[in-house]
Amino acid sequence: MIRLNKSNVKTIIRKDGCWTGFLVANRVHPVHIEGLWYLGMKVTIIILEELEHLIARYAYYNCNNELGNRVAFYVQKETKVCK
């Protein structure tokens, strides 16, 4: 898993037209995104407004003091194409 920041995700959406990856609370270890705990939410984002909406919704329901108060973005190394 590769961690990205919000500006990188926005750039990918503008360039490729979409982004597929995981939204995760910022203190979650990458092993737990798809592992035993499955703490990440897999999303495909097509427009920038949708990105802001999903970040707000994910942060409201999933972020806390234990897992982290901000949203992090992860992508799998081999993932390139959005579908």
mmCIF file of the N, C-alpha and C atoms, coordinates in Angstrom:
data_MODEL
# 
_entry.id   MODEL 
# 
loop_
_atom_site.group_PDB 
_atom_site.id 
_atom_site.type_symbol 
_atom_site.label_atom_id 
_atom_site.label_alt_id 
_atom_site.label_comp_id 
_atom_site.label_asym_id 
_atom_site.label_entity_id 
_atom_site.label_seq_id 
_atom_site.pdbx_PDB_ins_code 
_atom_site.Cartn_x 
_atom_site.Cartn_y 
_atom_site.Cartn_z 
_atom_site.occupancy 
_atom_site.B_iso_or_equiv 
_atom_site.pdbx_formal_charge 
_atom_site.auth_seq_id 
_atom_site.auth_comp_id 
_atom_site.auth_asym_id 
_atom_site.auth_atom_id 
_atom_site.pdbx_PDB_model_num 
ATOM 1   N N  . MET A 1 1  ? 0.836   -1.182 0.000   1.00 0.00 ? 1  MET A N  1 
ATOM 2   C CA . MET A 1 1  ? 0.000   0.000  0.000   1.00 0.00 ? 1  MET A CA 1 
ATOM 3   C C  . MET A 1 1  ? 0.881   1.246  0.000   1.00 0.00 ? 1  MET A C  1 
ATOM 4   N N  . ILE A 1 2  ? 0.482   2.203  -0.792  1.00 0.00 ? 2  ILE A N  1 
ATOM 5   C CA . ILE A 1 2  ? 1.195   3.466  -0.886  1.00 0.00 ? 2  ILE A CA 1 
ATOM 6   C C  . ILE A 1 2  ? 0.293   4.573  -0.345  1.00 0.00 ? 2  ILE A C  1 
ATOM 7   N N  . ARG A 1 3  ? 0.833   5.370  0.565   1.00 0.00 ? 3  ARG A N  1 
ATOM 8   C CA . ARG A 1 3  ? 0.060   6.471  1.144   1.00 0.00 ? 3  ARG A CA 1 
ATOM 9   C C  . ARG A 1 3  ? 0.188   7.703  0.260   1.00 0.00 ? 3  ARG A C  1 
ATOM 10  N N  . LEU A 1 4  ? -0.947  8.345  0.004   1.00 0.00 ? 4  LEU A N  1 
ATOM 11  C CA . LEU A 1 4  ? -0.986  9.567  -0.788  1.00 0.00 ? 4  LEU A CA 1 
ATOM 12  C C  . LEU A 1 4  ? -1.560  10.692 0.065   1.00 0.00 ? 4  LEU A C  1 
ATOM 13  N N  . ASN A 1 5  ? -1.299  11.926 -0.341  1.00 0.00 ? 5  ASN A N  1 
ATOM 14  C CA . ASN A 1 5  ? -1.965  13.036 0.326   1.00 0.00 ? 5  ASN A CA 1 
ATOM 15  C C  . ASN A 1 5  ? -3.109  13.535 -0.557  1.00 0.00 ? 5  ASN A C  1 
ATOM 16  N N  . LYS A 1 6  ? -3.889  14.429 -0.027  1.00 0.00 ? 6  LYS A N  1 
ATOM 17  C CA . LYS A 1 6  ? -5.095  14.893 -0.723  1.00 0.00 ? 6  LYS A CA 1 
ATOM 18  C C  . LYS A 1 6  ? -4.765  15.570 -2.060  1.00 0.00 ? 6  LYS A C  1 
ATOM 19  N N  . SER A 1 7  ? -3.698  16.345 -2.093  1.00 0.00 ? 7  SER A N  1 
ATOM 20  C CA . SER A 1 7  ? -3.358  17.022 -3.347  1.00 0.00 ? 7  SER A CA 1 
ATOM 21  C C  . SER A 1 7  ? -2.939  16.025 -4.430  1.00 0.00 ? 7  SER A C  1 
ATOM 22  N N  . ASN A 1 8  ? -2.269  14.934 -4.043  1.00 0.00 ? 8  ASN A N  1 
ATOM 23  C CA . ASN A 1 8  ? -1.921  13.889 -5.023  1.00 0.00 ? 8  ASN A CA 1 
ATOM 24  C C  . ASN A 1 8  ? -3.173  13.225 -5.573  1.00 0.00 ? 8  ASN A C  1 
ATOM 25  N N  . VAL A 1 9  ? -4.133  12.950 -4.712  1.00 0.00 ? 9  VAL A N  1 
ATOM 26  C CA . VAL A 1 9  ? -5.387  12.329 -5.153  1.00 0.00 ? 9  VAL A CA 1 
ATOM 27  C C  . VAL A 1 9  ? -6.122  13.255 -6.113  1.00 0.00 ? 9  VAL A C  1 
ATOM 28  N N  . LYS A 1 10 ? -6.177  14.554 -5.789  1.00 0.00 ? 10 LYS A N  1 
ATOM 29  C CA . LYS A 1 10 ? -6.836  15.518 -6.676  1.00 0.00 ? 10 LYS A CA 1 
ATOM 30  C C  . LYS A 1 10 ? -6.149  15.582 -8.040  1.00 0.00 ? 10 LYS A C  1 
ATOM 31  N N  . THR A 1 11 ? -4.838  15.537 -8.044  1.00 0.00 ? 11 THR A N  1 
ATOM 32  C CA . THR A 1 11 ? -4.082  15.562 -9.295  1.00 0.00 ? 11 THR A CA 1 
ATOM 33  C C  . THR A 1 11 ? -4.385  14.330 -10.145 1.00 0.00 ? 11 THR A C  1 
ATOM 34  N N  . ILE A 1 12 ? -4.453  13.178 -9.505  1.00 0.00 ? 12 ILE A N  1 
ATOM 35  C CA . ILE A 1 12 ? -4.767  11.940 -10.233 1.00 0.00 ? 12 ILE A CA 1 
ATOM 36  C C  . ILE A 1 12 ? -6.171  12.006 -10.816 1.00 0.00 ? 12 ILE A C  1 
ATOM 37  N N  . ILE A 1 13 ? -7.137  12.532 -10.063 1.00 0.00 ? 13 ILE A N  1 
ATOM 38  C CA . ILE A 1 13 ? -8.515  12.647 -10.572 1.00 0.00 ? 13 ILE A CA 1 
ATOM 39  C C  . ILE A 1 13 ? -8.549  13.580 -11.771 1.00 0.00 ? 13 ILE A C  1 
ATOM 40  N N  . ARG A 1 14 ? -7.856  14.713 -11.692 1.00 0.00 ? 14 ARG A N  1 
ATOM 41  C CA . ARG A 1 14 ? -7.832  15.651 -12.817 1.00 0.00 ? 14 ARG A CA 1 
ATOM 42  C C  . ARG A 1 14 ? -7.157  15.034 -14.053 1.00 0.00 ? 14 ARG A C  1 
ATOM 43  N N  . LYS A 1 15 ? -6.065  14.306 -13.829 1.00 0.00 ? 15 LYS A N  1 
ATOM 44  C CA . LYS A 1 15 ? -5.290  13.745 -14.937 1.00 0.00 ? 15 LYS A CA 1 
ATOM 45  C C  . LYS A 1 15 ? -5.962  12.528 -15.562 1.00 0.00 ? 15 LYS A C  1 
ATOM 46  N N  . ASP A 1 16 ? -6.370  11.562 -14.722 1.00 0.00 ? 16 ASP A N  1 
ATOM 47  C CA . ASP A 1 16 ? -6.900  10.295 -15.224 1.00 0.00 ? 16 ASP A CA 1 
ATOM 48  C C  . ASP A 1 16 ? -8.423  10.238 -15.288 1.00 0.00 ? 16 ASP A C  1 
ATOM 49  N N  . GLY A 1 17 ? -9.096  11.175 -14.641 1.00 0.00 ? 17 GLY A N  1 
ATOM 50  C CA . GLY A 1 17 ? -10.554 11.175 -14.652 1.00 0.00 ? 17 GLY A CA 1 
ATOM 51  C C  . GLY A 1 17 ? -11.172 10.400 -13.505 1.00 0.00 ? 17 GLY A C  1 
ATOM 52  N N  . CYS A 1 18 ? -10.371 9.671  -12.729 1.00 0.00 ? 18 CYS A N  1 
ATOM 53  C CA . CYS A 1 18 ? -10.894 8.941  -11.576 1.00 0.00 ? 18 CYS A CA 1 
ATOM 54  C C  . CYS A 1 18 ? -9.736  8.485  -10.696 1.00 0.00 ? 18 CYS A C  1 
ATOM 55  N N  . TRP A 1 19 ? -10.071 8.063  -9.488  1.00 0.00 ? 19 TRP A N  1 
ATOM 56  C CA . TRP A 1 19 ? -9.092  7.510  -8.553  1.00 0.00 ? 19 TRP A CA 1 
ATOM 57  C C  . TRP A 1 19 ? -9.756  6.390  -7.771  1.00 0.00 ? 19 TRP A C  1 
ATOM 58  N N  . THR A 1 20 ? -9.089  5.249  -7.683  1.00 0.00 ? 20 THR A N  1 
ATOM 59  C CA . THR A 1 20 ? -9.563  4.121  -6.887  1.00 0.00 ? 20 THR A CA 1 
ATOM 60  C C  . THR A 1 20 ? -8.540  3.853  -5.799  1.00 0.00 ? 20 THR A C  1 
ATOM 61  N N  . GLY A 1 21 ? -9.015  3.846  -4.562  1.00 0.00 ? 21 GLY A N  1 
ATOM 62  C CA . GLY A 1 21 ? -8.129  3.614  -3.435  1.00 0.00 ? 21 GLY A CA 1 
ATOM 63  C C  . GLY A 1 21 ? -8.926  3.459  -2.156  1.00 0.00 ? 21 GLY A C  1 
ATOM 64  N N  . PHE A 1 22 ? -8.265  3.668  -1.034  1.00 0.00 ? 22 PHE A N  1 
ATOM 65  C CA . PHE A 1 22 ? -8.883  3.480  0.274   1.00 0.00 ? 22 PHE A CA 1 
ATOM 66  C C  . PHE A 1 22 ? -8.841  4.759  1.082   1.00 0.00 ? 22 PHE A C  1 
ATOM 67  N N  . LEU A 1 23 ? -9.946  5.053  1.757   1.00 0.00 ? 23 LEU A N  1 
ATOM 68  C CA . LEU A 1 23 ? -9.991  6.101  2.771   1.00 0.00 ? 23 LEU A CA 1 
ATOM 69  C C  . LEU A 1 23 ? -9.803  5.414  4.109   1.00 0.00 ? 23 LEU A C  1 
ATOM 70  N N  . VAL A 1 24 ? -8.911  5.954  4.941   1.00 0.00 ? 24 VAL A N  1 
ATOM 71  C CA . VAL A 1 24 ? -8.556  5.335  6.216   1.00 0.00 ? 24 VAL A CA 1 
ATOM 72  C C  . VAL A 1 24 ? -8.298  6.446  7.224   1.00 0.00 ? 24 VAL A C  1 
ATOM 73  N N  . ALA A 1 25 ? -8.606  6.205  8.486   1.00 0.00 ? 25 ALA A N  1 
ATOM 74  C CA . ALA A 1 25 ? -8.213  7.137  9.537   1.00 0.00 ? 25 ALA A CA 1 
ATOM 75  C C  . ALA A 1 25 ? -6.688  7.174  9.597   1.00 0.00 ? 25 ALA A C  1 
ATOM 76  N N  . ASN A 1 26 ? -6.108  8.321  9.872   1.00 0.00 ? 26 ASN A N  1 
ATOM 77  C CA . ASN A 1 26 ? -4.667  8.521  9.684   1.00 0.00 ? 26 ASN A CA 1 
ATOM 78  C C  . ASN A 1 26 ? -3.756  7.716  10.606  1.00 0.00 ? 26 ASN A C  1 
ATOM 79  N N  . ARG A 1 27 ? -4.236  7.178  11.705  1.00 0.00 ? 27 ARG A N  1 
ATOM 80  C CA . ARG A 1 27 ? -3.375  6.403  12.606  1.00 0.00 ? 27 ARG A CA 1 
ATOM 81  C C  . ARG A 1 27 ? -3.457  4.893  12.373  1.00 0.00 ? 27 ARG A C  1 
ATOM 82  N N  . VAL A 1 28 ? -4.226  4.468  11.399  1.00 0.00 ? 28 VAL A N  1 
ATOM 83  C CA . VAL A 1 28 ? -4.373  3.043  11.098  1.00 0.00 ? 28 VAL A CA 1 
ATOM 84  C C  . VAL A 1 28 ? -3.158  2.558  10.311  1.00 0.00 ? 28 VAL A C  1 
ATOM 85  N N  . HIS A 1 29 ? -2.595  1.438  10.726  1.00 0.00 ? 29 HIS A N  1 
ATOM 86  C CA . HIS A 1 29 ? -1.457  0.852  10.017  1.00 0.00 ? 29 HIS A CA 1 
ATOM 87  C C  . HIS A 1 29 ? -1.947  0.258  8.693   1.00 0.00 ? 29 HIS A C  1 
ATOM 88  N N  . PRO A 1 30 ? -1.180  0.396  7.616   1.00 0.00 ? 30 PRO A N  1 
ATOM 89  C CA . PRO A 1 30 ? -1.610  -0.113 6.309   1.00 0.00 ? 30 PRO A CA 1 
ATOM 90  C C  . PRO A 1 30 ? -1.960  -1.599 6.280   1.00 0.00 ? 30 PRO A C  1 
ATOM 91  N N  . VAL A 1 31 ? -1.397  -2.386 7.167   1.00 0.00 ? 31 VAL A N  1 
ATOM 92  C CA . VAL A 1 31 ? -1.707  -3.817 7.210   1.00 0.00 ? 31 VAL A CA 1 
ATOM 93  C C  . VAL A 1 31 ? -3.185  -4.048 7.520   1.00 0.00 ? 31 VAL A C  1 
ATOM 94  N N  . HIS A 1 32 ? -3.784  -3.163 8.285   1.00 0.00 ? 32 HIS A N  1 
ATOM 95  C CA . HIS A 1 32 ? -5.163  -3.348 8.721   1.00 0.00 ? 32 HIS A CA 1 
ATOM 96  C C  . HIS A 1 32 ? -6.197  -2.781 7.744   1.00 0.00 ? 32 HIS A C  1 
ATOM 97  N N  . ILE A 1 33 ? -5.760  -2.239 6.648   1.00 0.00 ? 33 ILE A N  1 
ATOM 98  C CA . ILE A 1 33 ? -6.711  -1.667 5.690   1.00 0.00 ? 33 ILE A CA 1 
ATOM 99  C C  . ILE A 1 33 ? -7.517  -2.772 5.018   1.00 0.00 ? 33 ILE A C  1 
ATOM 100 N N  . GLU A 1 34 ? -6.836  -3.779 4.507   1.00 0.00 ? 34 GLU A N  1 
ATOM 101 C CA . GLU A 1 34 ? -7.533  -4.911 3.893   1.00 0.00 ? 34 GLU A CA 1 
ATOM 102 C C  . GLU A 1 34 ? -7.318  -6.198 4.674   1.00 0.00 ? 34 GLU A C  1 
ATOM 103 N N  . GLY A 1 35 ? -6.634  -6.119 5.776   1.00 0.00 ? 35 GLY A N  1 
ATOM 104 C CA . GLY A 1 35 ? -6.314  -7.307 6.552   1.00 0.00 ? 35 GLY A CA 1 
ATOM 105 C C  . GLY A 1 35 ? -7.458  -7.754 7.436   1.00 0.00 ? 35 GLY A C  1 
ATOM 106 N N  . LEU A 1 36 ? -7.105  -8.281 8.577   1.00 0.00 ? 36 LEU A N  1 
ATOM 107 C CA . LEU A 1 36 ? -8.069  -8.855 9.508   1.00 0.00 ? 36 LEU A CA 1 
ATOM 108 C C  . LEU A 1 36 ? -9.146  -7.863 9.945   1.00 0.00 ? 36 LEU A C  1 
ATOM 109 N N  . TRP A 1 37 ? -8.758  -6.626 10.230  1.00 0.00 ? 37 TRP A N  1 
ATOM 110 C CA . TRP A 1 37 ? -9.715  -5.643 10.751  1.00 0.00 ? 37 TRP A CA 1 
ATOM 111 C C  . TRP A 1 37 ? -10.479 -4.935 9.643   1.00 0.00 ? 37 TRP A C  1 
ATOM 112 N N  . TYR A 1 38 ? -9.954  -4.871 8.454   1.00 0.00 ? 38 TYR A N  1 
ATOM 113 C CA . TYR A 1 38 ? -10.579 -4.209 7.299   1.00 0.00 ? 38 TYR A CA 1 
ATOM 114 C C  . TYR A 1 38 ? -11.092 -2.816 7.669   1.00 0.00 ? 38 TYR A C  1 
ATOM 115 N N  . LEU A 1 39 ? -10.164 -1.956 8.059   1.00 0.00 ? 39 LEU A N  1 
ATOM 116 C CA . LEU A 1 39 ? -10.515 -0.619 8.539   1.00 0.00 ? 39 LEU A CA 1 
ATOM 117 C C  . LEU A 1 39 ? -10.594 0.431  7.436   1.00 0.00 ? 39 LEU A C  1 
ATOM 118 N N  . GLY A 1 40 ? -10.263 0.088  6.209   1.00 0.00 ? 40 GLY A N  1 
ATOM 119 C CA . GLY A 1 40 ? -10.321 1.043  5.111   1.00 0.00 ? 40 GLY A CA 1 
ATOM 120 C C  . GLY A 1 40 ? -11.612 0.919  4.325   1.00 0.00 ? 40 GLY A C  1 
ATOM 121 N N  . MET A 1 41 ? -11.993 2.002  3.674   1.00 0.00 ? 41 MET A N  1 
ATOM 122 C CA . MET A 1 41 ? -13.174 2.002  2.818   1.00 0.00 ? 41 MET A CA 1 
ATOM 123 C C  . MET A 1 41 ? -12.703 2.187  1.374   1.00 0.00 ? 41 MET A C  1 
ATOM 124 N N  . LYS A 1 42 ? -12.928 1.181  0.539   1.00 0.00 ? 42 LYS A N  1 
ATOM 125 C CA . LYS A 1 42 ? -12.507 1.262  -0.858  1.00 0.00 ? 42 LYS A CA 1 
ATOM 126 C C  . LYS A 1 42 ? -13.492 2.127  -1.629  1.00 0.00 ? 42 LYS A C  1 
ATOM 127 N N  . VAL A 1 43 ? -12.962 3.095  -2.375  1.00 0.00 ? 43 VAL A N  1 
ATOM 128 C CA . VAL A 1 43 ? -13.798 4.024  -3.125  1.00 0.00 ? 43 VAL A CA 1 
ATOM 129 C C  . VAL A 1 43 ? -13.225 4.222  -4.528  1.00 0.00 ? 43 VAL A C  1 
ATOM 130 N N  . THR A 1 44 ? -14.095 4.583  -5.443  1.00 0.00 ? 44 THR A N  1 
ATOM 131 C CA . THR A 1 44 ? -13.713 5.072  -6.761  1.00 0.00 ? 44 THR A CA 1 
ATOM 132 C C  . THR A 1 44 ? -14.335 6.444  -6.907  1.00 0.00 ? 44 THR A C  1 
ATOM 133 N N  . ILE A 1 45 ? -13.495 7.440  -7.079  1.00 0.00 ? 45 ILE A N  1 
ATOM 134 C CA . ILE A 1 45 ? -13.948 8.829  -7.133  1.00 0.00 ? 45 ILE A CA 1 
ATOM 135 C C  . ILE A 1 45 ? -13.739 9.357  -8.542  1.00 0.00 ? 45 ILE A C  1 
ATOM 136 N N  . ILE A 1 46 ? -14.796 9.959  -9.085  1.00 0.00 ? 46 ILE A N  1 
ATOM 137 C CA . ILE A 1 46 ? -14.756 10.443 -10.460 1.00 0.00 ? 46 ILE A CA 1 
ATOM 138 C C  . ILE A 1 46 ? -14.645 11.967 -10.528 1.00 0.00 ? 46 ILE A C  1 
ATOM 139 N N  . ILE A 1 47 ? -15.297 12.672 -9.602  1.00 0.00 ? 47 ILE A N  1 
ATOM 140 C CA . ILE A 1 47 ? -15.269 14.137 -9.616  1.00 0.00 ? 47 ILE A CA 1 
ATOM 141 C C  . ILE A 1 47 ? -14.757 14.657 -8.276  1.00 0.00 ? 47 ILE A C  1 
ATOM 142 N N  . LEU A 1 48 ? -14.152 15.836 -8.297  1.00 0.00 ? 48 LEU A N  1 
ATOM 143 C CA . LEU A 1 48 ? -13.537 16.404 -7.097  1.00 0.00 ? 48 LEU A CA 1 
ATOM 144 C C  . LEU A 1 48 ? -14.546 16.712 -5.990  1.00 0.00 ? 48 LEU A C  1 
ATOM 145 N N  . GLU A 1 49 ? -15.747 17.128 -6.344  1.00 0.00 ? 49 GLU A N  1 
ATOM 146 C CA . GLU A 1 49 ? -16.764 17.415 -5.340  1.00 0.00 ? 49 GLU A CA 1 
ATOM 147 C C  . GLU A 1 49 ? -17.144 16.153 -4.565  1.00 0.00 ? 49 GLU A C  1 
ATOM 148 N N  . GLU A 1 50 ? -17.139 15.032 -5.255  1.00 0.00 ? 50 GLU A N  1 
ATOM 149 C CA . GLU A 1 50 ? -17.423 13.748 -4.610  1.00 0.00 ? 50 GLU A CA 1 
ATOM 150 C C  . GLU A 1 50 ? -16.329 13.402 -3.600  1.00 0.00 ? 50 GLU A C  1 
ATOM 151 N N  . LEU A 1 51 ? -15.089 13.760 -3.913  1.00 0.00 ? 51 LEU A N  1 
ATOM 152 C CA . LEU A 1 51 ? -13.973 13.522 -2.990  1.00 0.00 ? 51 LEU A CA 1 
ATOM 153 C C  . LEU A 1 51 ? -14.212 14.247 -1.676  1.00 0.00 ? 51 LEU A C  1 
ATOM 154 N N  . GLU A 1 52 ? -14.554 15.521 -1.738  1.00 0.00 ? 52 GLU A N  1 
ATOM 155 C CA . GLU A 1 52 ? -14.802 16.304 -0.519  1.00 0.00 ? 52 GLU A CA 1 
ATOM 156 C C  . GLU A 1 52 ? -15.967 15.726 0.282   1.00 0.00 ? 52 GLU A C  1 
ATOM 157 N N  . HIS A 1 53 ? -17.011 15.325 -0.409  1.00 0.00 ? 53 HIS A N  1 
ATOM 158 C CA . HIS A 1 53 ? -18.191 14.758 0.257   1.00 0.00 ? 53 HIS A CA 1 
ATOM 159 C C  . HIS A 1 53 ? -17.838 13.440 0.963   1.00 0.00 ? 53 HIS A C  1 
ATOM 160 N N  . LEU A 1 54 ? -17.102 12.563 0.292   1.00 0.00 ? 54 LEU A N  1 
ATOM 161 C CA . LEU A 1 54 ? -16.725 11.284 0.897   1.00 0.00 ? 54 LEU A CA 1 
ATOM 162 C C  . LEU A 1 54 ? -15.771 11.459 2.077   1.00 0.00 ? 54 LEU A C  1 
ATOM 163 N N  . ILE A 1 55 ? -14.844 12.413 1.975   1.00 0.00 ? 55 ILE A N  1 
ATOM 164 C CA . ILE A 1 55 ? -13.935 12.678 3.091   1.00 0.00 ? 55 ILE A CA 1 
ATOM 165 C C  . ILE A 1 55 ? -14.722 13.125 4.318   1.00 0.00 ? 55 ILE A C  1 
ATOM 166 N N  . ALA A 1 56 ? -15.656 14.027 4.130   1.00 0.00 ? 56 ALA A N  1 
ATOM 167 C CA . ALA A 1 56 ? -16.460 14.525 5.254   1.00 0.00 ? 56 ALA A CA 1 
ATOM 168 C C  . ALA A 1 56 ? -17.288 13.404 5.882   1.00 0.00 ? 56 ALA A C  1 
ATOM 169 N N  . ARG A 1 57 ? -17.934 12.595 5.056   1.00 0.00 ? 57 ARG A N  1 
ATOM 170 C CA . ARG A 1 57 ? -18.742 11.489 5.583   1.00 0.00 ? 57 ARG A CA 1 
ATOM 171 C C  . ARG A 1 57 ? -17.888 10.453 6.291   1.00 0.00 ? 57 ARG A C  1 
ATOM 172 N N  . TYR A 1 58 ? -16.760 10.090 5.696   1.00 0.00 ? 58 TYR A N  1 
ATOM 173 C CA . TYR A 1 58 ? -15.901 9.088  6.312   1.00 0.00 ? 58 TYR A CA 1 
ATOM 174 C C  . TYR A 1 58 ? -15.350 9.595  7.644   1.00 0.00 ? 58 TYR A C  1 
ATOM 175 N N  . ALA A 1 59 ? -14.913 10.839 7.686   1.00 0.00 ? 59 ALA A N  1 
ATOM 176 C CA . ALA A 1 59 ? -14.358 11.401 8.917   1.00 0.00 ? 59 ALA A CA 1 
ATOM 177 C C  . ALA A 1 59 ? -15.414 11.453 10.023  1.00 0.00 ? 59 ALA A C  1 
ATOM 178 N N  . TYR A 1 60 ? -16.629 11.813 9.689   1.00 0.00 ? 60 TYR A N  1 
ATOM 179 C CA . TYR A 1 60 ? -17.690 11.924 10.688  1.00 0.00 ? 60 TYR A CA 1 
ATOM 180 C C  . TYR A 1 60 ? -17.984 10.572 11.343  1.00 0.00 ? 60 TYR A C  1 
ATOM 181 N N  . TYR A 1 61 ? -18.061 9.523  10.566  1.00 0.00 ? 61 TYR A N  1 
ATOM 182 C CA . TYR A 1 61 ? -18.464 8.218  11.093  1.00 0.00 ? 61 TYR A CA 1 
ATOM 183 C C  . TYR A 1 61 ? -17.306 7.326  11.556  1.00 0.00 ? 61 TYR A C  1 
ATOM 184 N N  . ASN A 1 62 ? -16.085 7.549  11.071  1.00 0.00 ? 62 ASN A N  1 
ATOM 185 C CA . ASN A 1 62 ? -15.004 6.597  11.329  1.00 0.00 ? 62 ASN A CA 1 
ATOM 186 C C  . ASN A 1 62 ? -13.785 7.154  12.051  1.00 0.00 ? 62 ASN A C  1 
ATOM 187 N N  . CYS A 1 63 ? -13.610 8.445  12.085  1.00 0.00 ? 63 CYS A N  1 
ATOM 188 C CA . CYS A 1 63 ? -12.420 9.014  12.722  1.00 0.00 ? 63 CYS A CA 1 
ATOM 189 C C  . CYS A 1 63 ? -12.695 9.311  14.192  1.00 0.00 ? 63 CYS A C  1 
ATOM 190 N N  . ASN A 1 64 ? -11.727 8.986  15.038  1.00 0.00 ? 64 ASN A N  1 
ATOM 191 C CA . ASN A 1 64 ? -11.826 9.244  16.472  1.00 0.00 ? 64 ASN A CA 1 
ATOM 192 C C  . ASN A 1 64 ? -10.419 9.354  17.042  1.00 0.00 ? 64 ASN A C  1 
ATOM 193 N N  . ASN A 1 65 ? -10.303 9.543  18.355  1.00 0.00 ? 65 ASN A N  1 
ATOM 194 C CA . ASN A 1 65 ? -8.984  9.712  18.969  1.00 0.00 ? 65 ASN A CA 1 
ATOM 195 C C  . ASN A 1 65 ? -8.118  8.463  18.872  1.00 0.00 ? 65 ASN A C  1 
ATOM 196 N N  . GLU A 1 66 ? -8.726  7.304  18.841  1.00 0.00 ? 66 GLU A N  1 
ATOM 197 C CA . GLU A 1 66 ? -7.957  6.067  18.795  1.00 0.00 ? 66 GLU A CA 1 
ATOM 198 C C  . GLU A 1 66 ? -7.418  5.764  17.394  1.00 0.00 ? 66 GLU A C  1 
ATOM 199 N N  . LEU A 1 67 ? -8.261  5.889  16.379  1.00 0.00 ? 67 LEU A N  1 
ATOM 200 C CA . LEU A 1 67 ? -7.865  5.554  15.008  1.00 0.00 ? 67 LEU A CA 1 
ATOM 201 C C  . LEU A 1 67 ? -7.249  6.729  14.256  1.00 0.00 ? 67 LEU A C  1 
ATOM 202 N N  . GLY A 1 68 ? -7.500  7.925  14.727  1.00 0.00 ? 68 GLY A N  1 
ATOM 203 C CA . GLY A 1 68 ? -6.991  9.125  14.068  1.00 0.00 ? 68 GLY A CA 1 
ATOM 204 C C  . GLY A 1 68 ? -8.131  10.054 13.715  1.00 0.00 ? 68 GLY A C  1 
ATOM 205 N N  . ASN A 1 69 ? -7.866  11.347 13.754  1.00 0.00 ? 69 ASN A N  1 
ATOM 206 C CA . ASN A 1 69 ? -8.909  12.346 13.523  1.00 0.00 ? 69 ASN A CA 1 
ATOM 207 C C  . ASN A 1 69 ? -8.942  12.884 12.103  1.00 0.00 ? 69 ASN A C  1 
ATOM 208 N N  . ARG A 1 70 ? -8.017  12.459 11.278  1.00 0.00 ? 70 ARG A N  1 
ATOM 209 C CA . ARG A 1 70 ? -7.981  12.903 9.886   1.00 0.00 ? 70 ARG A CA 1 
ATOM 210 C C  . ARG A 1 70 ? -8.063  11.705 8.956   1.00 0.00 ? 70 ARG A C  1 
ATOM 211 N N  . VAL A 1 71 ? -8.343  11.985 7.691   1.00 0.00 ? 71 VAL A N  1 
ATOM 212 C CA . VAL A 1 71 ? -8.468  10.915 6.694   1.00 0.00 ? 71 VAL A CA 1 
ATOM 213 C C  . VAL A 1 71 ? -7.168  10.812 5.903   1.00 0.00 ? 71 VAL A C  1 
ATOM 214 N N  . ALA A 1 72 ? -6.694  9.579  5.731   1.00 0.00 ? 72 ALA A N  1 
ATOM 215 C CA . ALA A 1 72 ? -5.517  9.300  4.902   1.00 0.00 ? 72 ALA A CA 1 
ATOM 216 C C  . ALA A 1 72 ? -5.977  8.540  3.664   1.00 0.00 ? 72 ALA A C  1 
ATOM 217 N N  . PHE A 1 73 ? -5.157  8.590  2.632   1.00 0.00 ? 73 PHE A N  1 
ATOM 218 C CA . PHE A 1 73 ? -5.483  7.957  1.358   1.00 0.00 ? 73 PHE A CA 1 
ATOM 219 C C  . PHE A 1 73 ? -4.419  6.927  1.035   1.00 0.00 ? 73 PHE A C  1 
ATOM 220 N N  . TYR A 1 74 ? -4.851  5.729  0.685   1.00 0.00 ? 74 TYR A N  1 
ATOM 221 C CA . TYR A 1 74 ? -3.922  4.661  0.309   1.00 0.00 ? 74 TYR A CA 1 
ATOM 222 C C  . TYR A 1 74 ? -4.363  4.060  -1.014  1.00 0.00 ? 74 TYR A C  1 
ATOM 223 N N  . VAL A 1 75 ? -3.383  3.614  -1.777  1.00 0.00 ? 75 VAL A N  1 
ATOM 224 C CA . VAL A 1 75 ? -3.651  2.951  -3.046  1.00 0.00 ? 75 VAL A CA 1 
ATOM 225 C C  . VAL A 1 75 ? -2.772  1.692  -3.081  1.00 0.00 ? 75 VAL A C  1 
ATOM 226 N N  . GLN A 1 76 ? -3.277  0.646  -3.703  1.00 0.00 ? 76 GLN A N  1 
ATOM 227 C CA . GLN A 1 76 ? -2.479  -0.566 -3.856  1.00 0.00 ? 76 GLN A CA 1 
ATOM 228 C C  . GLN A 1 76 ? -1.421  -0.324 -4.922  1.00 0.00 ? 76 GLN A C  1 
ATOM 229 N N  . LYS A 1 77 ? -0.277  -0.938 -4.788  1.00 0.00 ? 77 LYS A N  1 
ATOM 230 C CA . LYS A 1 77 ? 0.842   -0.697 -5.696  1.00 0.00 ? 77 LYS A CA 1 
ATOM 231 C C  . LYS A 1 77 ? 0.513   -1.033 -7.139  1.00 0.00 ? 77 LYS A C  1 
ATOM 232 N N  . GLU A 1 78 ? -0.220  -2.119 -7.368  1.00 0.00 ? 78 GLU A N  1 
ATOM 233 C CA . GLU A 1 78 ? -0.481  -2.565 -8.732  1.00 0.00 ? 78 GLU A CA 1 
ATOM 234 C C  . GLU A 1 78 ? -1.727  -1.948 -9.370  1.00 0.00 ? 78 GLU A C  1 
ATOM 235 N N  . THR A 1 79 ? -2.499  -1.171 -8.622  1.00 0.00 ? 79 THR A N  1 
ATOM 236 C CA . THR A 1 79 ? -3.746  -0.600 -9.133  1.00 0.00 ? 79 THR A CA 1 
ATOM 237 C C  . THR A 1 79 ? -3.448  0.644  -9.969  1.00 0.00 ? 79 THR A C  1 
ATOM 238 N N  . LYS A 1 80 ? -3.909  0.659  -11.213 1.00 0.00 ? 80 LYS A N  1 
ATOM 239 C CA . LYS A 1 80 ? -3.736  1.798  -12.087 1.00 0.00 ? 80 LYS A CA 1 
ATOM 240 C C  . LYS A 1 80 ? -5.043  2.238  -12.745 1.00 0.00 ? 80 LYS A C  1 
ATOM 241 N N  . VAL A 1 81 ? -5.944  1.318  -13.031 1.00 0.00 ? 81 VAL A N  1 
ATOM 242 C CA . VAL A 1 81 ? -7.126  1.609  -13.827 1.00 0.00 ? 81 VAL A CA 1 
ATOM 243 C C  . VAL A 1 81 ? -8.367  1.692  -12.942 1.00 0.00 ? 81 VAL A C  1 
ATOM 244 N N  . CYS A 1 82 ? -9.183  2.709  -13.164 1.00 0.00 ? 82 CYS A N  1 
ATOM 245 C CA . CYS A 1 82 ? -10.454 2.858  -12.459 1.00 0.00 ? 82 CYS A CA 1 
ATOM 246 C C  . CYS A 1 82 ? -11.548 2.194  -13.274 1.00 0.00 ? 82 CYS A C  1 
ATOM 247 N N  . LYS A 1 83 ? -12.437 1.508  -12.565 1.00 0.00 ? 83 LYS A N  1 
ATOM 248 C CA . LYS A 1 83 ? -13.558 0.863  -13.260 1.00 0.00 ? 83 LYS A CA 1 
ATOM 249 C C  . LYS A 1 83 ? -14.819 1.073  -12.467 1.00 0.00 ? 83 LYS A C  1 
# 
